[in-house]
Amino acid sequence: MKNSIIISCMVGLLCLAQQSVGAEENGAEHDALRALRDRAEQAINAGDMVALRGCLAKEFTFVTSEQTVLTDMPGVEAYWDG
């Protein structure tokens, strides 16, 4: 289960960080997205849900590889621990 959440998070974050619309014009935004991706990856690899919380918006929807929909940190933590 942990592998599927890691894979799902990384795919979503990589998609955000890899989009190249006006790459030269949006360099700072792309750098910020890459930094966010790196922080999220480190948090997931360490199992650090507190650090992961800092990478997510206040309101979010996360869909796992099993199509489980998570919309809050208690749900993410329960999924991670499950």
Rosetta silent file (secondary structure, phi, psi, omega in degrees, C-alpha in Angstrom):
SEQUENCE: MKNSIIISCMVGLLCLAQQSVGAEENGAEHDALRALRDRAEQAINAGDMVALRGCLAKEFTFVTSEQTVLTDMPGVEAYWDG
SCORE:     score description
SCORE:     0.000 S_00000001
   1 L     0.000  -39.839  179.482    0.000    0.000    0.000 S_00000001
   2 H   -62.768  -37.913  179.219    2.855    2.377    0.800 S_00000001
   3 H   -63.189  -38.351 -178.113    4.351    1.764   -2.637 S_00000001
   4 H   -69.610  -35.904  177.750    1.110    2.689   -4.361 S_00000001
   5 H   -70.301  -36.620  177.435    0.803    5.981   -2.459 S_00000001
   6 H   -63.078  -47.676 -179.067    4.432    6.774   -3.250 S_00000001
   7 H   -62.903  -45.037 -178.987    3.923    6.039   -6.926 S_00000001
   8 H   -62.873  -44.976  178.628    0.668    7.994   -7.089 S_00000001
   9 H   -62.291  -44.926 -176.371    2.150   11.042   -5.362 S_00000001
  10 H   -66.600  -39.457  178.629    5.243   11.007   -7.507 S_00000001
  11 H   -62.324  -46.856  179.594    3.306   10.689  -10.759 S_00000001
  12 H   -62.532  -45.018 -179.580    1.100   13.624   -9.842 S_00000001
  13 H   -68.978  -37.412  177.733    3.987   15.784   -8.695 S_00000001
  14 H   -64.716  -39.173  177.813    6.111   14.871  -11.697 S_00000001
  15 H   -60.781  -43.075  178.616    3.288   15.838  -14.018 S_00000001
  16 H   -64.024  -43.947 -174.745    3.074   19.224  -12.330 S_00000001
  17 H   -75.686  -21.737 -174.218    6.818   19.770  -12.387 S_00000001
  18 H   -94.055  -11.741 -178.695    7.324   18.581  -15.958 S_00000001
  19 L   -62.668  136.112 -174.531    4.743   20.732  -17.735 S_00000001
  20 L  -124.743   68.231  175.268    6.526   23.098  -20.057 S_00000001
  21 L   -97.042  108.947 -178.810    4.254   25.969  -20.970 S_00000001
  22 L    58.935   53.751 -173.036    6.542   28.917  -21.631 S_00000001
  23 L   -51.865  -41.360 -178.991    9.395   27.330  -19.732 S_00000001
  24 L   -67.958  -38.006 -179.233   11.609   30.395  -19.948 S_00000001
  25 L   -72.375  -28.517 -174.928    8.832   32.706  -18.775 S_00000001
  26 L  -110.827   27.684 -176.866    7.844   30.441  -15.892 S_00000001
  27 H   -55.507  -43.134 -179.391   11.276   29.378  -14.682 S_00000001
  28 H   -65.553  -39.841  177.970   10.664   30.465  -11.085 S_00000001
  29 H   -65.309  -40.749  179.146    7.346   28.620  -10.965 S_00000001
  30 H   -65.507  -40.196  177.414    8.944   25.488  -12.371 S_00000001
  31 H   -62.414  -40.338  178.770   11.752   25.698   -9.830 S_00000001
  32 H   -65.027  -40.539  177.733    9.168   26.015   -7.050 S_00000001
  33 H   -65.609  -39.661  177.226    7.269   22.977   -8.364 S_00000001
  34 H   -64.104  -39.981  177.753   10.468   20.946   -8.539 S_00000001
  35 H   -64.614  -40.939  176.689   11.296   21.925   -4.957 S_00000001
  36 H   -61.733  -44.888  178.347    7.775   20.913   -3.892 S_00000001
  37 H   -57.955  -45.244 -178.270    8.186   17.588   -5.692 S_00000001
  38 H   -64.939  -42.080  178.531   11.494   16.977   -3.918 S_00000001
  39 H   -63.982  -42.939  179.837   10.061   17.830   -0.468 S_00000001
  40 H   -64.691  -42.296  178.588    7.061   15.566   -1.053 S_00000001
  41 H   -60.405  -45.227  179.297    9.282   12.736   -2.258 S_00000001
  42 H   -62.940  -41.928  179.669   11.478   13.016    0.824 S_00000001
  43 H   -63.565  -44.202 -179.779    8.439   13.101    3.113 S_00000001
  44 H   -65.628  -45.696 -179.558    6.890   10.044    1.464 S_00000001
  45 H   -62.171  -32.459  179.581   10.129    8.075    1.487 S_00000001
  46 H   -87.266   -8.211 -175.757   10.591    8.877    5.188 S_00000001
  47 L    67.598   26.945 -175.796    6.938    8.171    6.004 S_00000001
  48 L   -92.966   92.005 -177.088    6.795   11.692    7.461 S_00000001
  49 H   -69.052  -27.636  176.921    3.133   12.654    7.279 S_00000001
  50 H   -65.120  -45.777  178.255    3.781   15.986    9.036 S_00000001
  51 H   -66.429  -38.366  178.590    6.210   17.009    6.284 S_00000001
  52 H   -63.038  -38.593  178.741    3.833   15.700    3.600 S_00000001
  53 H   -56.133  -37.331  178.984    1.046   17.829    5.065 S_00000001
  54 L   -68.803  -13.549  179.900    3.208   20.879    4.345 S_00000001
  55 L   -95.066   -9.318 -175.266    3.310   19.902    0.658 S_00000001
  56 L  -106.195  152.283  174.539   -0.449   19.709    0.215 S_00000001
  57 L   -68.839  162.318  179.205   -3.050   22.427   -0.182 S_00000001
  58 L   -57.983  -42.586  174.353   -5.510   23.002    2.656 S_00000001
  59 L  -113.820  126.184 -178.646   -8.173   21.312    0.530 S_00000001
  60 L  -145.698  160.558  171.080   -6.985   18.498   -1.734 S_00000001
  61 L  -127.719  126.400 -179.197   -8.159   15.374   -3.475 S_00000001
  62 E  -123.697  125.510  179.005   -5.778   12.465   -3.767 S_00000001
  63 E  -112.054  121.510 -178.894   -6.675    9.354   -5.744 S_00000001
  64 L   -78.125  172.927  179.247   -4.579    6.267   -5.065 S_00000001
  65 L   -65.714  -20.410  176.681   -3.663    3.645   -7.616 S_00000001
  66 L   -90.599    7.416 -179.831   -6.545    1.531   -6.207 S_00000001
  67 L    71.680   21.130  172.778   -8.946    4.456   -6.916 S_00000001
  68 L   -77.266  129.990 -178.967   -9.339    5.266   -3.225 S_00000001
  69 E   -99.140  123.397  179.255  -10.218    8.956   -2.893 S_00000001
  70 E  -116.695  133.327 -177.707   -8.565   10.784    0.020 S_00000001
  71 L  -128.199    5.933  177.831   -9.497   14.354    0.892 S_00000001
  72 L  -152.442  162.139 -177.101   -7.925   14.945    4.293 S_00000001
  73 H   -64.634  -38.960  175.612   -4.765   14.133    6.223 S_00000001
  74 H   -57.478  -36.986  177.135   -6.421   11.660    8.618 S_00000001
  75 H   -66.585  -41.316  177.828   -7.503    9.704    5.531 S_00000001
  76 H   -63.348  -45.466 -179.102   -3.983    9.838    4.058 S_00000001
  77 H   -63.408  -41.937  178.863   -2.480    8.724    7.376 S_00000001
  78 H   -64.544  -41.553  177.699   -4.977    5.858    7.724 S_00000001
  79 H   -62.515  -44.909 -178.405   -4.262    4.760    4.149 S_00000001
  80 H   -62.284  -43.164 -177.387   -0.513    4.956    4.775 S_00000001
  81 H   -77.225  -18.386 -175.386   -0.750    2.961    8.010 S_00000001
  82 L   -70.966    0.000    0.000   -3.184    0.434    6.505 S_00000001
